[in-house]
């Protein structure tokens, strides 16, 4: 979501069988690749505490700051 316009920029749906293993990391990477290829400058990415996403962002997108979402307990 764009923090200025509050509009959803893009989304992706992956189903089991499209990728092997967990879906979160490949879905995130595919979405970010698509947004970057469209020329969008991504400063922050907010997600849950998925260690695969954190590692992928550190390696593939080191210029994006990764933050974790806040959940009420």
MOWO-V678571 format. One record per pair of residues at least 12 apart in sequence whose ideal C-beta (glycine too) atoms are under 8 Angstrom apart, sorted by the first residue. I is the first residue (numbers start at 1). GAP is how many residues later the second one is. If there is no record, write none. Layout:
i=I gap=GAP
i=I gap=GAP
This chain:
i=9 gap=26
i=9 gap=31
i=10 gap=21
i=10 gap=24
i=10 gap=25
i=11 gap=20
i=12 gap=15
i=12 gap=18
i=12 gap=19
i=12 gap=22
i=13 gap=14
i=14 gap=12
i=14 gap=13
i=14 gap=16
i=22 gap=30
i=24 gap=26
i=24 gap=28
i=24 gap=29
i=25 gap=25
i=25 gap=27
i=25 gap=28
i=25 gap=31
i=28 gap=19
i=28 gap=25
i=28 gap=28
i=28 gap=29
i=29 gap=27
i=29 gap=31
i=32 gap=13
i=32 gap=25
i=32 gap=28
i=32 gap=29
i=32 gap=32
i=36 gap=25
i=42 gap=19
i=42 gap=22
i=43 gap=21
i=43 gap=22
i=44 gap=20
i=44 gap=21
i=44 gap=22
i=44 gap=23
i=45 gap=12
i=45 gap=16
i=45 gap=19
i=45 gap=20
i=45 gap=21
i=45 gap=22
i=46 gap=21
i=46 gap=22
i=46 gap=23
i=47 gap=19
i=47 gap=20
i=47 gap=21
i=47 gap=22
i=48 gap=20
i=48 gap=21
i=48 gap=23
i=49 gap=19
i=53 gap=13
i=54 gap=12
